Amino acid sequence: MSNDSTTTGKTTRKPGKRAVTVTDIARAAGVSRATVSLVLRGSPLVGANTRARVEAELRRQRYVYNRTAANLRRRTSSSIALVINDLSNPFFAEFASGVDGALGGKGYVTLLGSTGESPERQQAVLATLMEHTPSGFILSPAEGSDAAQLKQVLGAHANVLLFNRELPGADDWDFLALDNQQGAYQATRHLIERGHRDIAFFGGHDQSSSCHQRRAGYRQALDEAGIAPRAQWLVESAPNRVDAAARAGDLFAGAGHPSAAVCYNDSVALGLMLGLAARGIHPGRDFAVTGFDDISEAALATPSLTTLAVDPRERGRQAALLLLQRLDAPDAPALRTVAPVRLCVRDSSAAHAD
């Protein structure tokens, strides 16, 4: 008598036999191999009854889908990797939501990684994500990233979209930027028009391309107004709320104090306002503050934050669509896209007391 028994056309295997295949599932469920493959990939082309029958057979035979092997066979993947430099920043949470929504609408799954601003961590994250053979990468590089090292782990011909931070040596990759210089220029002009002349630039690190560009916009507005920038009022901090609050006192360490600050981003601005309040200085009344990003919390803060609106969720959607466009035309020239920003005036940018 055979070790295999047949019941209603279904084959049962004892432990130790070969791995269950798509052919086994198709034969037992009475469908084609192509139908089983469509069910495994979550295709909407399979009818509900057929899908239920195939899924029941997958469970009964304990079939394990090797997605990586399937991707290699098809030379494609149903996933896109999104790697960001600061998962704690609400801007990136909204950006990631926009990416995931746009990719999901096209049948892709988003693989998320965070580098914590560490190039070494970034290399490790990318190497791990490469094991899943994603079709492409959306990457906001960590500070100090090296294009040659990134290409070593991703491959010279990877489909990559860089976001917000420029990376020397990566001109062959697509790039989606925010209009950093123009945004900081608008914020500084706004404070000058409100009577401020002692204006600091607070937060971020100058070696970051986005911070460098925002400082350039700040200096441009000061130069046009005939105001000389003061080196002691270019205060660096990690681009987060905690470090910004801790560094607030640096603005008042020397002779002469600023009456306003253009902040690197909204998280820095909100941290600075906490640091000011701890010193008995009321933001929006005694000291003017502007941010950059217009995260959801900006309008709810006390005082509400004047900032540059960039619509992070829409930027995420835009990044996803640009990468999908690259997948459709992998040999097209690299594309550089600059997203506009808009000054959103609220209560934090008080006029000068005089």
TORMI-439297 format. One record per residue (C-alpha): x, y, z. Coordinates in pm, whole numbers, padded with zeros to 5 digits, always signed. Example, Ala and Ser with C-alpha at 12.3 -4.5 7.8 and 13.67 -1.06 7.14 Angstrom:
// residues 2
+01230-00450+00780 +01367-00106+00714 
***
This chain:
// residues 354
+00000+00000+00000 +00130+00344-00088 +00246+00583+00187 +00033+00854+00022 -00344+00836+00050 -00599+01018-00163 -00915+01179-00029 -01135+01379-00268 -00839+01438-00494 -00617+01589-00223 -00267+01462-00149 -00139+01435+00208 +00235+01402+00280 +00409+01267+00583 +00682+01467+00754 +01020+01444+00586 +00887+01458+00232 +00991+01727-00016 +00866+02084+00019 +00516+02159-00101 +00514+02335-00440 +00274+02558-00629 +00201+02259-00854 +00090+02056-00551 -00145+02332-00437 -00286+02382-00787 -00353+02007-00835 -00522+01971-00497 -00735+02284-00539 -00828+02204-00897 -00687+02526-01042 -00392+02628-01257 -00044+02715-01129 -00103+03070-01255 -00412+03103-01036 -00219+02992-00727 +00054+03245-00808 -00205+03522-00839 -00348+03431-00497 +00000+03436-00343 +00064+03784-00482 -00273+03914-00360 -00402+03982-00710 -00763+04109-00735 -00809+03905-01056 -00901+03588-00865 -01265+03534-00768 -01357+03515-00401 -01462+03146-00406 -01150+03036-00593 -00929+03244-00365 -01088+03088-00055 -01036+02736-00195 -00671+02801-00276 -00602+02971+00058 -00760+02677+00243 -00532+02438+00056 -00228+02657+00130 -00308+02635+00500 -00383+02261+00489 -00053+02178+00322 +00136+02443+00524 +00279+02599+00213 +00551+02861+00276 +00584+03131+00008 +00948+03221-00062 +00895+03576-00184 +01266+03642-00243 +01303+03340-00469 +00988+03438-00657 +01123+03788-00709 +01448+03651-00848 +01259+03427-01090 +01044+03715-01213 +01333+03966-01203 +01095+04200-01023 +00955+04269-00680 +00632+04387-00525 +00814+04595-00262 +00978+04939-00242 +01223+05029+00036 +01186+05361+00217 +01487+05458+00429 +01468+05777+00634 +01717+05947+00866 +01495+06025+01166 +01187+05816+01241 +01109+06029+01549 +01055+06341+01337 +00680+06386+01269 +00767+06519+00924 +00900+06179+00820 +00602+05999+00972 +00373+06203+00747 +00611+06163+00452 +00617+05784+00500 +00237+05776+00514 +00223+05952+00177 +00475+05710+00027 +00291+05403+00157 -00048+05527+00038 +00074+05592-00315 +00265+05263-00340 -00022+05063-00194 -00252+05203-00460 -00018+05056-00722 +00011+04714-00560 +00346+04765-00385 +00441+04701-00023 +00662+04955+00159 +00966+04826+00348 +01065+05085+00609 +01409+05145+00755 +01551+05422+00977 +01917+05519+01006 +01914+05756+01306 +02153+05987+01115 +02426+05718+01119 +02600+05633+00788 +02715+05302+00941 +02363+05212+01046 +02245+05318+00700 +02478+05069+00531 +02351+04788+00755 +01985+04879+00698 +02029+04894+00321 +02217+04563+00313 +01935+04394+00505 +01667+04545+00281 +01858+04428-00027 +01791+04069+00087 +01424+04132+00003 +01519+04246-00352 +01300+04559-00356 +01229+04713-00694 +01365+05049-00579 +01465+05273-00291 +01345+05610-00160 +01629+05737+00056 +01671+06044+00275 +02046+06012+00336 +02200+06027+00681 +02434+06317+00748 +02785+06229+00627 +02665+05975+00370 +02906+05869+00097 +02768+05799-00251 +03037+05542-00333 +02956+05340-00021 +02585+05353-00097 +02642+05232-00453 +02860+04952-00322 +02572+04807-00121 +02288+04901-00360 +02463+04839-00690 +02551+05095-00954 +02225+05048-01144 +01979+05052-00854 +01653+05245-00890 +01700+05514-00625 +01523+05839-00546 +01707+06066-00304 +01491+06298-00096 +01575+06645+00038 +01951+06600+00096 +02195+06631-00190 +02463+06365-00221 +02781+06444-00420 +02859+06165-00664 +02497+06052-00696 +02397+06265-00994 +02278+05953-01177 +02001+05901-00920 +01672+06089-00919 +01641+06366-00660 +01335+06527-00501 +01424+06845-00311 +01238+07102-00107 +01301+07465-00200 +01512+07509+00112 +01685+07835+00029 +01371+08012-00088 +01179+07894+00216 +01433+08026+00469 +01457+08346+00267 +01079+08396+00298 +01084+08330+00673 +01371+08575+00733 +01209+08843+00515 +00888+08799+00713 +01069+08863+01043 +01250+09167+00898 +00918+09308+00780 +00792+09268+01138 +01067+09493+01263 +01330+09239+01369 +01696+09301+01290 +01864+09076+01547 +01772+08742+01394 +01936+08406+01466 +01940+08086+01261 +01879+07802+01501 +01925+07426+01464 +02049+07170+01216 +02409+07098+01115 +02577+07302+00845 +02729+06994+00675 +02376+06882+00592 +02290+07014+00245 +01936+07110+00348 +02064+07311+00649 +02334+07471+00436 +02072+07581+00181 +01839+07717+00448 +02122+07917+00602 +02197+08056+00255 +01837+08181+00226 +01862+08336+00573 +02184+08518+00480 +02037+08632+00147 +01746+08806+00320 +01976+08968+00577 +02212+09092+00304 +01926+09246+00107 +01815+09432+00422 +02168+09553+00498 +02191+09343+00815 +02521+09174+00900 +02472+08818+01031 +02638+08739+01364 +02837+08417+01385 +02733+08357+01748 +02369+08346+01640 +02424+08052+01404 +02347+07786+01663 +02372+07419+01566 +02168+07142+01723 +02042+06798+01631 +01725+06849+01425 +01495+06742+01708 +01298+06897+01990 +01503+06771+02286 +01841+06898+02169 +01690+07225+02048 +01539+07292+02390 +01873+07218+02556 +02059+07458+02325 +01817+07752+02364 +02047+07920+02617 +02323+07948+02353 +02129+08234+02193 +02179+08444+02507 +02535+08346+02602 +02718+08647+02453 +02677+09020+02441 +02357+09126+02272 +02057+08900+02233 +01847+08819+01924 +01477+08899+01919 +01386+08630+01667 +01505+08299+01520 +01460+08122+01189 +01462+07754+01285 +01587+07464+01075 +01260+07273+01104 +00939+07257+01306 +01075+07009+01562 +01362+07247+01633 +01124+07545+01652 +00894+07368+01899 +01196+07268+02109 +01328+07624+02106 +00990+07756+02223 +01004+07512+02517 +01358+07627+02597 +01257+07992+02580 +00958+07936+02808 +01185+07764+03061 +01392+08085+03071 +01083+08301+03127 +01078+08425+02766 +00736+08403+02602 +00760+08291+02236 +00521+08483+02017 +00532+08779+02251 +00891+08838+02370 +01064+08642+02095 +00960+08553+01739 +01008+08200+01602 +00959+08041+01259 +00981+07675+01159 +01001+07472+00841 +00780+07177+00730 +00433+07258+00872 +00387+06928+01054 +00039+06869+01193 +00137+06989+01540 +00255+07330+01416 -00097+07474+01400 -00185+07331+01745 +00119+07456+01937 +00098+07743+02187 +00159+07983+02026 +00073+07840+01686 +00387+07815+01476 +00467+08031+01174 +00636+07795+00930 +00702+07695+00571 +00433+07460+00447 +00576+07177+00236 +00289+06925+00273 +00498+06624+00384 +00226+06371+00300 +00201+06504-00055 +00580+06503-00083 +00575+06135+00011 +00317+06065-00254 +00524+06262-00507 +00838+06064-00417 +00657+05734-00467 +00520+05835-00806 +00861+05957-00921 +01017+05623-00827 +00741+05429-01004 +00807+05648-01307 +01173+05543-01285 +01074+05175-01276 +00881+05224-01600 +01178+05399-01768 +01499+05274-01600 +01725+05413-01873 +01584+05767-01876 +01813+06054-01763 +01818+06128-01391 +01545+06371-01288 +01582+06659-01042 +01256+06792-00895 +01221+07087-00656 +00898+07110-00459 +00779+07465-00374 +00722+07586-00018 +00472+07840+00116 +00499+08072+00416 +00219+08007+00664 +00196+08298+00913 +00066+08220+01263 +00112+08357+01614 +00474+08267+01690 +00629+08534+01465 +00541+08835+01678 +00636+09184+01566 +00934+09344+01736 +00839+09511+02065 +00963+09850+01946 
***
